[in-house]
Amino acid sequence: MAITRNTKNVPYYLLGAGAFDQLESLVDERRRAATGPALFFVDHYFQNKPLAARVPAIAGDRVFFVNTSAEPTVEVVDAFASTAKAFLNGAQPCCVTGIGGGAVLDMAKAVANLLTNPGLAEEYQGWELVKHPAPYKIGVPTLSGTGAECSRTCVLTNMRRKLKLGMNSDFTVYDQLLLDPELTRSVPRDQYFYTGLDTFMHCVESIRGSYRNVIVDSLSRTAIAMSEEIFLGDKDMMDEENLEKMMVASYIGGMAAGNVGIIHPVSAGLSIVLHMPHGIANCYALSVLGEFYPEEHAQFTEMMARQKVSLPKGICKNLTDEQLDGLYQGSIVHEKPLINALGEDFKKILTREKVLSLFANM
Ligand code: ZN
């Protein structure tokens, strides 16, 4: 087997119900280690909620609330970066903390990269383009499943280039995670399911692909097994034990998540054209990809039934030709994962007609 890429993981994590209370001491440690204020990026869902009052910001710090009703775009990253730079006035923060779901965790990572690297977000969409280390980052997920807490990317939608692509870099990785399953207790059930399934999807795509290594395979198998326990087991998927299991599955699955397959490209098409959130878009994608992932499709169907989640049909019924073209282009542009799944000749399998028939079935 080939030698793996030199792989970085998140160096520190804290896990357990109630761990959020330790955020203050983690930030205080940074205040002692570096000058500059602390920046916090918090999901707007928590604005005026008890969690916002527990964010350990002091005078001179800045809290940014991130609107998560849409996926992070390069324009929003650029806007936050320029506001943050104006606020910092030439200084660097002692740390940047992201508190939220995947969108917020990715937003904090992307903005942090732009604090030490000149230019616009889209200049760093790709692999190994970030040249300077970002400020110290602390990640606090409040939703489990995306793996954003431990991935080396931050997925950004670029409408102009019609693609979803992150800043794949070791500098994007968080320096510290704080994993408190209690924070996910108030997530609506549907959202918990869709987002949780993202872990299952990443790992299924990874293990069914051709870019493989023993470590990633082992992590994927573990996260898939945990997903089965959570979504097909006897206990409720949001039972206390499962909240923690889901948070850990997301973390383990996130470490395996570099190489996706067909589900994520098709999902990206939906997000680009219909602005559909990532988790539910993945579910729609797998719902029509049974011929490529037969076993997993069957498992997924059973999970939906068990958790009483449904996907209303006909979402691509009344689209314009331009939108249909966007769905095709927004999927097929993701060559790396499609080659991972189907080989260099993937366009012979995923013809325009074939891709459009997948969307028509949703
Ligand atoms: Zn994903």
Boltz pocket constraint, residues with backbone or C-beta under 6 A from the ligand:
constraints:
  - pocket:
      binder: B
      contacts: [[A, 146], [A, 198], [A, 202], [A, 264], [A, 278]]
      max_distance: 6.0
